Amino acid sequence: MAKSIDRQIVLPWSQVIRISFNALRARFFRSMITTSTLVLAVAFLSYTFAVYIILEGMWPAADSALQDKILSAGFTPADGHFGSTAKDRWLVVLSLLVCAVGIVNAQLMAVTERFREIGTLKCLGALDSFVIKLFVLEATYQGVLGGAAGSVLGVGTAVATLWMRFGFLVLTHLPALDLGALLVKSSALAVGLSFVGVMYPAWVAARMQPAIALRSEP
């Protein structure tokens, strides 16, 4: 038994990367559905934070009329900082929850719908570690692309919305560095949540017996 285990071939990471990339290409439209879920979840989160960042940047330079307009729109600063009231904190928590649930659910469905494919791979000799690596890499690809696109979409929508409501002061006092940091953090969060969301279903799928996996409904 020990000799047979010693003779098993473990594919290098370069081969696993190539196989996972080809799998995404073969399932392009399915992958786009998963990635679009990531985009929308991250866009909602980044939009929420971007609005607060932009308002903080323009608030000191706004005249009293514009400040009254901002307050009448429902934005209330606490000690000169937006996003600090109980309502704002609840909105931030809600956006984080929506982002986390959306990403984890997307990765969960991406794995469970491929149980039969996993069974075929295991019948051909794929090890449990290969299956886990395959899904982790696919989730990383989708997290990077979806996170980057969602962050840009959310920040861009926030800038455009506030510009139309409050005028050019939004653009002249745009906190570019803070928004850039938000883009990076939102993208990193998408990758992290994609990784977390895919680990458990990938581990369960990797440990399934091939016969059981092949009998699973697609």
C-alpha positions as CSV (number, residue, x, y, z in Angstrom):
1,M,0.0,0.0,0.0
2,A,2.8,2.4,0.9
3,K,4.5,1.8,-2.5
4,S,1.3,2.6,-4.4
5,I,0.9,5.9,-2.5
6,D,4.6,6.8,-3.2
7,R,4.0,6.3,-6.9
8,Q,1.1,8.8,-7.0
9,I,1.9,11.9,-9.1
10,V,1.3,15.3,-7.6
11,L,1.0,17.9,-10.3
12,P,3.1,21.1,-9.9
13,W,1.4,24.4,-9.3
14,S,2.2,25.5,-12.8
15,Q,0.1,22.7,-14.3
16,V,-2.7,23.3,-11.8
17,I,-2.8,27.0,-12.8
18,R,-3.0,26.0,-16.5
19,I,-5.8,23.5,-15.9
20,S,-7.8,25.9,-13.7
21,F,-7.5,28.7,-16.3
22,N,-8.6,26.3,-19.1
23,A,-11.5,25.2,-16.9
24,L,-12.7,28.8,-16.6
25,R,-12.4,29.3,-20.3
26,A,-14.4,26.2,-21.0
27,R,-17.1,27.4,-18.5
28,F,-16.9,31.0,-19.6
29,F,-20.6,31.9,-19.3
30,R,-21.0,30.1,-16.0
31,S,-17.9,31.8,-14.7
32,M,-19.3,35.1,-15.8
33,I,-22.4,34.6,-13.7
34,T,-20.3,33.9,-10.6
35,T,-18.1,36.8,-11.3
36,S,-21.0,39.2,-11.9
37,T,-22.3,38.2,-8.4
38,L,-18.9,39.2,-7.0
39,V,-19.0,42.5,-9.0
40,L,-22.4,43.5,-7.7
41,A,-21.6,42.6,-4.1
42,V,-18.3,44.5,-4.0
43,A,-19.8,47.4,-5.9
44,F,-22.5,47.8,-3.2
45,L,-19.8,47.8,-0.5
46,S,-17.4,50.2,-2.2
47,Y,-20.2,52.6,-3.2
48,T,-21.3,52.9,0.5
49,F,-17.8,53.7,1.7
50,A,-17.0,55.9,-1.3
51,V,-20.0,58.2,-0.6
52,Y,-18.7,58.8,3.0
53,I,-15.2,59.4,1.8
54,I,-16.2,61.9,-0.9
55,L,-18.6,63.8,1.5
56,E,-15.8,64.1,4.1
57,G,-13.5,65.5,1.4
58,M,-15.9,68.2,0.2
59,W,-17.6,69.1,3.5
60,P,-15.0,71.6,4.8
61,A,-15.0,73.5,1.5
62,A,-18.8,73.5,1.1
63,D,-20.7,76.7,1.8
64,S,-23.6,76.8,4.2
65,A,-26.2,76.4,1.4
66,L,-24.4,73.3,0.1
67,Q,-24.0,71.9,3.6
68,D,-27.7,72.3,4.1
69,K,-28.4,70.5,0.9
70,I,-26.2,67.6,1.9
71,L,-27.9,67.4,5.3
72,S,-31.4,67.6,3.7
73,A,-30.3,64.6,1.5
74,G,-30.0,62.5,4.6
75,F,-26.3,62.6,5.2
76,T,-25.5,63.6,8.8
77,P,-21.9,64.0,9.9
78,A,-20.9,63.2,13.5
79,D,-18.0,65.3,14.7
80,G,-17.2,66.2,11.1
81,H,-17.1,62.6,10.0
82,F,-19.7,60.9,7.8
83,G,-20.6,57.3,8.4
84,S,-20.4,57.6,12.2
85,T,-24.0,57.8,13.1
86,A,-26.0,54.7,14.2
87,K,-27.9,54.6,10.9
88,D,-24.6,54.9,8.9
89,R,-23.0,52.1,10.9
90,W,-26.0,49.9,10.3
91,L,-25.7,50.6,6.5
92,V,-22.0,49.7,6.6
93,V,-22.7,46.5,8.4
94,L,-25.5,45.7,5.9
95,S,-23.2,46.4,3.0
96,L,-20.5,44.1,4.5
97,L,-23.1,41.4,5.1
98,V,-24.4,41.6,1.5
99,C,-20.9,41.5,0.1
100,A,-19.9,38.5,2.3
101,V,-23.1,36.5,1.6
102,G,-23.1,37.2,-2.1
103,I,-19.5,36.2,-2.6
104,V,-19.7,33.1,-0.4
105,N,-23.0,31.9,-2.0
106,A,-21.5,32.4,-5.5
107,Q,-18.5,30.3,-4.7
108,L,-20.6,27.6,-2.9
109,M,-22.8,27.3,-6.0
110,A,-19.8,27.2,-8.3
111,V,-18.5,24.1,-6.5
112,T,-21.7,22.2,-5.8
113,E,-22.8,22.4,-9.4
114,R,-19.6,20.6,-10.5
115,F,-19.8,17.5,-8.3
116,R,-20.1,15.2,-11.4
117,E,-17.0,16.9,-13.0
118,I,-15.1,16.3,-9.7
119,G,-16.2,12.6,-9.8
120,T,-14.8,12.3,-13.3
121,L,-11.5,13.9,-12.3
122,K,-11.2,11.5,-9.3
123,C,-12.0,8.5,-11.5
124,L,-9.1,9.6,-13.7
125,G,-6.8,9.7,-10.7
126,A,-7.0,13.3,-9.4
127,L,-5.9,13.6,-5.8
128,D,-7.9,15.5,-3.1
129,S,-5.2,18.2,-3.0
130,F,-5.5,18.7,-6.8
131,V,-9.3,19.3,-6.5
132,I,-8.9,21.8,-3.7
133,K,-6.1,23.6,-5.6
134,L,-8.2,23.8,-8.7
135,F,-11.1,25.5,-7.0
136,V,-9.0,27.8,-4.9
137,L,-7.2,29.1,-8.0
138,E,-10.5,29.6,-9.9
139,A,-11.9,31.4,-6.9
140,T,-8.8,33.6,-6.8
141,Y,-9.2,34.5,-10.5
142,Q,-12.8,35.4,-10.0
143,G,-12.1,37.3,-6.8
144,V,-9.4,39.4,-8.4
145,L,-11.5,40.2,-11.6
146,G,-14.8,40.6,-9.8
147,G,-13.3,42.6,-6.9
148,A,-11.4,45.0,-9.2
149,A,-14.4,45.5,-11.5
150,G,-16.9,45.9,-8.6
151,S,-14.6,48.4,-6.7
152,V,-14.3,50.6,-9.8
153,L,-18.0,50.3,-10.5
154,G,-19.0,51.3,-6.9
155,V,-16.5,54.2,-6.7
156,G,-17.4,55.5,-10.1
157,T,-21.1,55.3,-9.4
158,A,-20.6,57.2,-6.1
159,V,-18.6,59.9,-7.8
160,A,-21.1,60.3,-10.6
161,T,-24.1,60.3,-8.2
162,L,-22.7,62.9,-5.8
163,W,-21.5,65.1,-8.7
164,M,-25.0,65.2,-10.2
165,R,-26.5,66.0,-6.8
166,F,-24.0,68.4,-5.3
167,G,-22.1,69.9,-8.3
168,F,-18.4,70.3,-9.3
169,L,-17.2,70.7,-5.8
170,V,-17.3,66.9,-5.6
171,L,-14.7,66.7,-8.4
172,T,-12.5,69.5,-7.2
173,H,-12.2,68.1,-3.7
174,L,-12.1,64.5,-4.6
175,P,-9.9,62.5,-2.1
176,A,-8.1,60.4,-4.7
177,L,-5.7,58.7,-2.3
178,D,-8.5,57.6,0.0
179,L,-10.6,56.3,-2.9
180,G,-7.5,54.5,-4.3
181,A,-7.0,52.9,-0.9
182,L,-10.7,51.9,-0.9
183,L,-10.3,50.2,-4.3
184,V,-7.4,48.2,-3.0
185,K,-9.1,47.2,0.2
186,S,-12.4,46.2,-1.6
187,S,-10.5,44.1,-4.1
188,A,-8.5,42.4,-1.4
189,L,-11.7,41.7,0.6
190,A,-13.3,40.1,-2.5
191,V,-10.3,37.8,-3.0
192,G,-10.3,36.9,0.7
193,L,-14.0,36.2,0.8
194,S,-13.8,34.2,-2.4
195,F,-11.0,32.1,-0.8
196,V,-13.0,31.6,2.4
197,G,-16.2,30.8,0.5
198,V,-14.7,28.1,-1.7
199,M,-12.6,26.3,0.9
200,Y,-15.3,24.3,2.7
201,P,-17.3,23.2,-0.4
202,A,-14.1,22.3,-2.2
203,W,-12.9,20.3,0.8
204,V,-16.2,18.4,0.9
205,A,-16.2,17.8,-2.8
206,A,-12.6,16.6,-2.8
207,R,-13.4,14.0,-0.1
208,M,-16.4,12.6,-2.0
209,Q,-16.3,9.1,-3.3
210,P,-16.1,9.2,-7.1
211,A,-19.3,7.0,-7.5
212,I,-21.3,9.4,-5.2
213,A,-20.0,12.5,-7.0
214,L,-21.0,11.0,-10.4
215,R,-24.5,10.3,-9.2
216,S,-25.0,14.0,-8.1
217,E,-27.4,16.0,-10.1
218,P,-25.8,18.9,-12.1
